[in-house]
Amino acid sequence: MTQTIIDCHVHINGYESLKNLPLKERIESLSNTMQSNNVDQAIILSSYTINEERPSTGQILSATENNEKIKVVAGYSISNHDESSIKEYEEYLKNGKIKGLKIYPGYEHYYPYDPKYQKVIDLCIEYDVPLMIHTGDTYTPKGKVRFAHPINVDDVAVDNPELKIIICHLGNPWFLDCQEIIYKNKNVYADISGLVLGDFTEFYEKYLVGKITDFLNYAGEPKYLLYGTDWPISSMKSYLNFVSKLDLNQQERDLIMFKNSQRLFKL
Ligand SMILES: [Zn+2]
């Protein structure tokens, strides 16, 4: 039987193996890695900033045009984007070119419920696409994690009941807080990406299987959980091995591995 896998969270910034590669080669590297792991579709999230190592949403869209296996979600930051970015993103949304928007509180020191994000929230509601929110650890010491704590997502969810929200990274390490926000708010989802740098160790894998099992026991049928890796930061192969250790029936597995993403991003 054919198994479908959608990785809803990958990057093509110049991290890890992609460092110093031209954009075209980064996309090729993504396609090759997807193919060797039987991943059918992936969603590239553009960054909160644009520089040599971080291509713009427009550049990514041109580089992946006509590639049915790769979709794009546009990154937005209060500090680095302006009114013209909002207009540009609205155009992409109108034409179905982007599948959602992503904000990065913690990296830019704003709470996700800051009124300055409201324009982005309104766009997501108008075009019925999800808003992805980075939560949890920021890796860089310049990030401030209080802005990235998943508890802050509750305000956004309650004040914008029509908005669909994806908490990225399960709020790692605040899994408990994340599961309460998911349980409480029907409009909030979470992806399991970015829980490891590179490959899982046996110990860490066991630890996370326990955390996700607790999560599912608390929050119920996983209509809200999305498979994602954060590739190239996390290894696709190691991630697939990790999810194979979760005790899920076929229906639950299908929801997490592709059905929730198909429904939410309209793939
Ligand atoms: Zn990421």
Residues whose N, C-alpha, C, O or C-beta is under 5 A from the ligand:
A	BS01	ZN	D230
